[in-house]
Amino acid sequence: MNTLLDTNILMRAAQPGHPMYATAVNAVAALRRRGDNLFLVPQNLYEFWVVGTRPLAQNGLGFTPAQARTEIDQLKKHFALF
């Protein structure tokens, strides 16, 4: 089955200290074990960038642009872009 990953899953999986981190990582692992093809779309990357580079005080992740780029590059290595 083809499965489009929601940006919220990607965001939580990028935050090891977040209470939902394990849930997000485990959900992706379960989909992979089930044999799903996991996809991203450009909107995921745009949303990840916006939230990732937003300051922590404004409900973002507080990543520098370089950190956000590294995270996005990793996402593109692990998931197909549709």
N, C-alpha and C positions, 0 to 999 in steps of 0.2 A: 504494500500500500504506500502511496505517496503521502507524506505528511509535511505540511508547512509549519515550521516552528514559530511560535508567537514570540515577539520581542521580549515580553516579560520573562519568559523562560530563559532567554539568552542573558538578560540583565541579572537575574538571580544567580545564574551559573557563573557569572563573572564576579560575584561578591561572596567569597568564602566565609565571611563573618555574618552574613545575613541569615536570619532564622529559616528562610525558605531555600537556602543553597542546596542542601541535601535533597530536598524534594525535587528541585529542578534538575539536578544532575541525575538523580535516580530515574526520573521520568524519561529523560533522553536515553539513558542506558536501556530502559525497558522497551522503548520503541525500537532501538537498534536490535535488541535480542529477538524481538518479534519479527524482525526482518523488514521493517519499514524503511523506505528511502526518505531521508530527512532533507528538507529543502529550506532555503532562505529566498527572499525576494529583495530587490533593492530597498523597499520601504523598511525592512528590518534593519538594514545597515544605516539608513538615515536616522531612524529612531534611536538606534544604539548610540550613534554619534551625539545626537542632541542630548539625550539623558546622560550619557557617559561623561560628557564635558561640562555638564551643568554643575555648579557648586553643590556640595553636600547640604549646605544650609537651604538650598532651594530644591530639595528632593532629587538631586542628581547623584552621580557617583564621584564627582570631583576629579575625574581623570584629566591629565594634561592631553593636549591634542596628540602628542606622540604615544601616550599610553592607550588612548582610544584607538589610534591607528593600528597599534600592535594587537589589540583585542580583536578588531575587525579582521585583520589579516588572519588571525587564528580561526575565527569563525569561518572564513572563506576556505581555509584548508580542511576543516572538519565537515563542512556541509556544502552540498551542491547549491549553486546560485541559479534560480529559475527565472 
